[in-house]
């Protein structure tokens, strides 16, 4: 519930209202401001915040809108947040700089302000998004997509192109993706569904679930591995690959008929041709089961 501010407190916040609206609630002071950029073609976005979530969605116009939601314990903390933006043709850079100092509240310790970026862009465009600490979410974008957060989950849906996702600590969920995908998380589960040509999925600690849609064809070798967790792959019945699966401590089960040939079939390792064979499907888990199921 928002608190009611005395008249003097409102006057003290007046300088911040110039850049946007000011709200004071149970979570502290919030300032919102907006930046608009007109593009004539495919935008190239570079987004960065030292601490805060990033949300990217699409609109119908040739305008890129970046809403910055700054949140802090005091007005002084918000004032320390500096935002740099620049446009060169269709290339747009927006960066939230780390404050030079932190706020100190007696009895509660030190607090840094944070800044969330909410972006609306055309459907076709390239995105490079970085957060030092915060979740990232993207929907309905087609292009070269590169997302990274030092600490936080990443969720993507209805995207296509060349996609790279990394998080130091957090889960990754990708739905309805088409193109090439490279995922790396230091600690967290990975869940992917779509039609992909190149796949690289890695987590140091967590399960991996991958659902390949009908019509999926490997255009390069795939690598799917976890240091600690189970792996479940749902593949079309006519899927073709050279399977190379191994678990350090677990079992492997497959619903597919495997042409072992000179391959290997055992409780913890399975090698051979799926269908007509082809590119290498490499699966590894240090501790967990591997399941291959027909979708």
C-alpha positions in Angstrom: 0.0 0.0 0.0 1.4 3.4 -0.9 2.1 5.8 1.9 0.8 9.4 2.1 3.6 11.9 1.9 3.7 15.1 3.9 3.8 18.3 1.8 7.4 18.9 2.7 8.4 15.4 1.6 6.7 15.9 -1.8 8.6 19.2 -2.3 11.9 17.5 -1.5 11.2 15.0 -4.2 10.3 17.6 -6.8 13.6 17.6 -8.7 13.2 13.9 -9.4 9.8 14.4 -10.9 11.3 16.2 -13.8 12.7 13.0 -15.3 9.5 10.9 -14.6 7.0 10.1 -11.9 8.0 9.5 -8.3 6.3 7.0 -6.1 7.0 6.1 -2.5 5.8 2.8 -1.3 6.7 0.0 1.2 9.7 -0.8 -1.0 11.2 2.7 -0.9 11.4 5.4 -3.5 10.7 4.7 -7.2 11.4 6.9 -10.2 10.3 6.0 -13.7 11.5 7.7 -16.8 11.2 6.9 -20.5 13.5 7.2 -23.5 12.2 6.9 -27.1 14.3 6.2 -30.3 13.0 6.1 -33.9 14.6 3.5 -36.2 14.4 3.1 -39.9 15.4 -0.5 -40.1 16.4 -3.5 -37.9 17.4 -2.1 -34.5 20.6 -3.1 -32.8 20.0 -2.8 -29.1 22.6 -2.9 -26.4 21.1 -2.8 -22.9 22.9 -2.9 -19.6 22.1 -2.5 -15.9 24.4 -3.2 -13.0 21.5 -4.4 -10.8 17.9 -5.0 -12.0 15.7 -7.0 -14.2 15.4 -6.6 -18.0 12.1 -7.2 -19.9 12.0 -7.1 -23.7 8.8 -7.2 -25.7 7.6 -6.2 -29.2 5.5 -3.4 -30.6 4.1 -2.5 -34.0 5.9 0.8 -34.6 9.4 1.7 -35.7 10.0 3.1 -32.3 12.1 1.6 -29.5 10.9 2.6 -26.1 13.0 2.1 -23.0 11.3 2.6 -19.6 13.8 2.8 -16.7 12.4 2.0 -13.3 14.8 3.2 -10.6 14.2 2.0 -7.1 16.1 3.0 -3.9 15.8 3.5 -0.2 16.3 7.3 -0.4 16.0 10.1 -2.9 19.8 10.5 -2.6 20.3 6.9 -3.7 18.2 7.5 -6.8 20.2 10.5 -7.6 23.4 8.4 -7.7 22.0 6.3 -10.5 23.3 7.6 -13.9 21.9 6.6 -17.2 23.8 6.9 -20.4 22.0 6.5 -23.8 23.2 7.0 -27.4 21.8 6.4 -30.8 23.8 6.0 -34.0 21.4 5.2 -36.8 19.6 1.9 -35.9 22.1 1.2 -33.1 20.9 2.1 -29.6 22.9 1.8 -26.4 21.3 2.3 -22.9 23.4 1.7 -19.8 22.6 2.2 -16.1 25.9 3.0 -14.3 26.7 1.6 -10.9 26.4 4.3 -8.2 29.6 5.7 -6.8 28.4 5.1 -3.3 25.8 3.2 -1.4 23.0 4.5 0.9 23.4 3.9 4.6 20.3 3.5 6.8 21.1 3.5 10.6 20.4 0.1 12.0 19.7 -1.5 8.6 23.1 -1.3 6.8 24.0 -0.3 3.3 21.7 -0.4 0.3 22.3 0.2 -3.4 19.6 1.6 -5.7 18.6 -0.7 -8.6 17.3 0.0 -12.1 14.9 -2.2 -14.1 14.7 -1.8 -17.9 11.4 -2.4 -19.7 11.9 -2.4 -23.5 9.4 -2.3 -26.4 11.0 -2.9 -29.8 10.1 -4.0 -33.4 9.8 -7.8 -33.8 12.8 -8.0 -36.1 16.0 -6.8 -34.3 19.2 -7.8 -32.6 19.5 -7.6 -28.8 22.5 -7.7 -26.5 21.2 -7.5 -22.9 23.3 -7.6 -19.7 22.4 -7.4 -16.0 24.8 -7.7 -13.2 22.1 -9.1 -10.9 18.6 -9.6 -12.1 16.2 -11.7 -14.2 15.9 -11.3 -18.0 12.7 -12.0 -20.0 12.2 -11.7 -23.8 9.2 -12.4 -26.0 8.5 -12.5 -29.8 11.9 -11.2 -31.1 13.6 -12.4 -34.3 17.3 -11.8 -34.7 20.6 -12.2 -33.0 19.8 -12.5 -29.3 22.5 -12.4 -26.6 21.3 -12.4 -23.0 23.5 -12.6 -19.8 22.9 -12.1 -16.1 25.4 -12.6 -13.3 22.6 -13.8 -11.0 19.0 -14.4 -12.0 16.7 -16.5 -14.1 16.2 -16.1 -17.9 13.0 -16.8 -19.7 12.4 -16.5 -23.4 9.3 -17.3 -25.5 8.4 -17.1 -29.2 11.9 -16.2 -30.3 14.0 -17.1 -33.4 17.4 -16.6 -34.8 20.8 -17.1 -33.2 20.3 -17.2 -29.5 22.9 -17.2 -26.7 21.8 -17.2 -23.0 24.0 -17.2 -19.9 23.5 -16.9 -16.2 25.9 -17.3 -13.3 23.1 -18.6 -11.0 19.6 -19.2 -12.2 17.2 -21.3 -14.2 16.7 -20.9 -18.0 13.4 -21.6 -19.7 13.0 -21.2 -23.5 9.7 -22.0 -25.2 8.8 -22.0 -28.9 12.3 -21.2 -30.1 13.6 -21.7 -33.7 17.1 -21.4 -34.9 20.4 -22.0 -33.0 20.6 -22.1 -29.2 23.5 -21.9 -26.8 22.6 -22.0 -23.0 25.0 -21.9 -20.1 24.1 -21.6 -16.4 26.3 -22.0 -13.4 23.5 -23.3 -11.2 20.0 -24.0 -12.3 17.7 -26.1 -14.4 17.3 -25.8 -18.2 14.1 -26.3 -20.1 13.9 -25.8 -23.8 11.2 -26.5 -26.4 11.4 -25.7 -30.1 12.7 -26.4 -33.6 16.5 -26.0 -33.5 19.4 -26.7 -35.9 22.3 -26.2 -33.5 22.1 -26.9 -29.7 24.4 -26.5 -26.8 22.9 -26.8 -23.3 25.0 -26.7 -20.2 24.3 -26.4 -16.5 26.8 -27.1 -13.7 24.1 -28.2 -11.3 20.5 -28.9 -12.5 18.3 -30.9 -14.7 17.9 -30.5 -18.4 14.6 -31.0 -20.4 14.6 -30.6 -24.1 11.5 -31.1 -26.4 12.4 -31.0 -30.1 9.4 -30.2 -32.3 8.4 -32.2 -35.4 10.6 -31.3 -38.3 13.7 -30.7 -36.2 16.9 -31.5 -38.1 20.4 -31.2 -36.8 22.7 -28.9 -38.8 25.6 -29.4 -36.4 26.6 -31.6 -33.5 24.6 -31.1 -30.4 26.0 -31.0 -26.8 23.8 -31.4 -23.8 25.4 -31.8 -20.4 24.9 -31.2 -16.7 27.3 -31.7 -13.8 24.6 -32.9 -11.5 21.0 -33.7 -12.7 18.9 -35.7 -14.9 18.5 -35.3 -18.7 15.2 -35.8 -20.5 15.0 -35.5 -24.3 11.7 -35.7 -26.2 12.5 -36.3 -29.9 10.4 -36.8 -33.1 10.0 -40.5 -34.0 11.9 -39.9 -37.3 14.8 -38.0 -35.6 18.2 -38.9 -36.9 21.6 -38.6 -35.1 24.6 -40.5 -33.8 23.9 -40.8 -30.1 26.7 -40.6 -27.6 25.2 -40.7 -24.1 27.0 -41.2 -20.8 26.2 -40.8 -17.1 28.7 -41.0 -14.2 26.1 -42.3 -11.7 22.6 -43.1 -13.1 20.9 -45.1 -15.8 20.1 -44.5 -19.5 16.8 -45.5 -21.0 15.6 -45.0 -24.6 12.3 -45.6 -26.3 14.1 -45.5 -29.7 15.5 -48.5 -31.5 19.2 -48.0 -31.7 21.5 -49.4 -34.4 24.5 -50.1 -32.1 26.8 -51.3 -34.9 30.2 -50.7 -33.5 28.7 -48.6 -30.7 28.1 -49.4 -27.0 25.1 -50.3 -24.9 25.2 -50.4 -21.2 23.6 -49.2 -18.0 25.6 -45.9 -18.0 26.6 -45.5 -21.6 24.8 -45.7 -24.9 26.2 -45.2 -28.4 24.8 -45.8 -31.8 22.7 -44.5 -34.6 19.2 -43.1 -34.1 17.3 -43.5 -37.4 19.6 -42.8 -40.3 22.3 -41.4 -38.1 24.1 -38.2 -38.9 25.4 -35.5 -36.6 26.6 -36.3 -33.1 24.1 -36.0 -30.2 26.3 -35.9 -27.2 24.7 -36.2 -23.7 26.5 -36.1 -20.4 25.6 -36.0 -16.8 27.9 -36.4 -13.8 25.1 -37.7 -11.5 21.7 -38.4 -12.9 19.6 -40.5 -15.3 19.2 -39.9 -19.1 15.9 -40.5 -20.8 15.1 -40.4 -24.5 11.4 -40.4 -25.3 9.4 -40.1 -28.5 7.4 -36.9 -28.7 
